Amino acid sequence: MTNLLPEMAEIWQQTLNWQPDEQQQQKFQQLYELIVLGNQQLNLTRITDPQDFWEKHLWDSLRGIAPQGQFIPSLSENASIIDIGTGAGFPGIPVAITVPNCTITLLDSTRKKINFINETLTQLTLSNAKTLVGRAEEIGHHPQHRKTYDIALIRAVSNAAVCAEYTLPLLKHGGLAVIYRGNWTEEETKSLQNAVNQLGGIIESLEQFTTPLTNSIRHCLYLRKVVNTPASFPRGAGVATQKPLS
Ligand code: SAM
């Protein structure tokens, strides 16, 4: 299979001020091969070209945890992280490979995807990642998970108000939610403000950047939890999607 890694070393360095070591490179390569193979059985991703995979899955996953090109400081302090609606494992698996000192929970409501991830984690010998089958609306009320994470990641799951409702209840006081977006407007930031406040958070920052190979526009929203989320959130299964907070 095409090797997608060595020529990217300089781009990692320029954009994230970091480079994967040899073991991490091998794991990225192995992840790519497992996803391409898994795609024959399961509908995991449409992104299978090696360069696309590198940019849209690997690089994009890591750029979210490196606002302004610097890794979030709590990542060096053994942060506990949850990836909500991880699908085939993004952004969670690349993050687990990159920060082996942190523990990461990969949550998805689809058992088939979680089964695939379990097999992938075994193959990659990634002991700092574990999986959870369930809906964010239930897990957000579970005492083992509510208010226990330093960082919550969410990419391509729903609109931003829904993502805020799924992530903020799971965060400790002071924790950070990272909402990965494609396009985004100032108007959307204004209309999200009230929803985030109701959930005990603030919009700490919004970052726009371009991807390094195809210059596509991306955004990441960073929400900080500043007070407790009221016990009524997240609302029951499907409610956030049907009636997003405004
Ligand atoms: N985050 C991955 C990515 O960026 O490639 C996967 C995105 S995929 C489009 C959305 C995933 O979110 C699906 O695997 C779906 O099962 C999961 N999902 C949707 N709603 C969810 C919920 N309420 N709780 C948990 N997982 C959910």
Residues whose N, C-alpha, C, O or C-beta is under 5 A from the ligand:
A	BS01	SAM	I84 G85 T86 G87 A88 F90 P91 L107 D108 S109 T110 G134 R135 A136 E137 R155 A156 V157
